[in-house]
Amino acid sequence: MPKVKYYFNTHSLKYEKVVISLKKKLTRGLVFFFTASVFATAIMLIAYQVFDSPKEKRLKREIDEYKLQITRLNTRANQMDGVIRNLRERDDDIYRVIMEAEPLSDEVRNAGYGGVNKYRELEGYDNSELLIETTKKFDKLSKQMYVQSKSFDEVFAMAKNKAQMLASIPAIQPISNKYLNMLGSGFGWRIDPIYKTQSMHTGIDFTAQPGTPIYATGNGTVASAEFDNGGYGYCVKIDHGYGYVTLYGHMSEMKAVAGQKVKRGEVIGFVGSTGKSTGPHCHYEIIKNGVKINPINFFFSDLTPADYEKMRQISAQQNQAFD
């Protein structure tokens, strides 16, 4: 029940009931409502400035977590950059040196990096600098990894070709040391065994018992396997590619046939004394781009340094050839 208010009327000297008009009530109500609204708004503004709402607190926690993750990504990007730099140094200073290839230039490695500002959409935020820097690092790493991957593909192709070339180039003796009696005659001017005159001996003579296996000194294709009327007797020629051809003369028997693919160390025939020969041996030649060269420089896969030096000295002696 609402309270009833009275006031003392000095004219009538009586207490009379206070009667408030509707207009005055409305005015008072509006003033109170307006005052309360202003006061409440002020309190809310102050509260929002000083205290965070639950939603703001959650968002701030998420932002702090994102900043932490971006910082960690930035650290990982720096570590990855060090790994890429190490791979680049190995690629340029080791792998390409071995393959006799030029290192990649800085222009190639940094191709497509930089230029227009493509990070504009990341600007204008509180953490824009961190976001842009991290994004730039990962873009750079992505490009460097692509270039390095293509470089390794190229090095792999070169290594594959290099391995094939190394397997094809003559690199062993045509007769094993365990079957070898002696090194008969080396490359150079020697005394002809038939005519007793100085003549150019274009190979090395390996003396061994008749029937001793003769080995291909590198991978290749048998170019010919036939009796040679020019003095080599039963003779096998192998085309190794890369400009190399080897010749094996005076065989007693040929095992290889023309067109056959042979591997280094594969038996292609046996020691004999056919053709222009004064005793059982294998006359061995290496032809590079059509020019006969000294085979002594190609026995690097089955001789120790001491054995090689000994053979080199023997082959240099001015003795009589076997053919």
Sequence and secondary structure as in RCSB ss.txt:
>XXXX:A:sequence
MPKVKYYFNTHSLKYEKVVISLKKKLTRGLVFFFTASVFATAIMLIAYQVFDSPKEKRLKREIDEYKLQITRLNT
RANQMDGVIRNLRERDDDIYRVIMEAEPLSDEVRNAGYGGVNKYRELEGYDNSELLIETTKKFDKLSKQMYVQSK
SFDEVFAMAKNKAQMLASIPAIQPISNKYLNMLGSGFGWRIDPIYKTQSMHTGIDFTAQPGTPIYATGNGTVASA
EFDNGGYGYCVKIDHGYGYVTLYGHMSEMKAVAGQKVKRGEVIGFVGSTGKSTGPHCHYEIIKNGVKINPINFFF
SDLTPADYEKMRQISAQQNQAFD
>XXXX:A:secstr
     EEEETTTTEEEE    HHHHHHHHHHHHHHHHHHHHHHHHHHHHHS  HHHHHHHHHHHHHHHHHHHHHH
HHHHHHHHHHHHHHHIIIIIHHHTT     HHHHTTT S S TTGGGTTSTTHHHHHHHHHHHHHHHHHHHHHHH
HHHHHHHHHHHHHHHHHHS  S SS TTTEEEEEE SEEEE TTT SEEEE SEEEEE TT EEE SSSEEEEEE
EEETTTTEEEEEEEEETTEEEEEEEEEEE   TT EE TT EEEEEB  SS SSSEEEEEEEETTEEE GGGG  
SS  HHHHHHHHHHHTS  B   
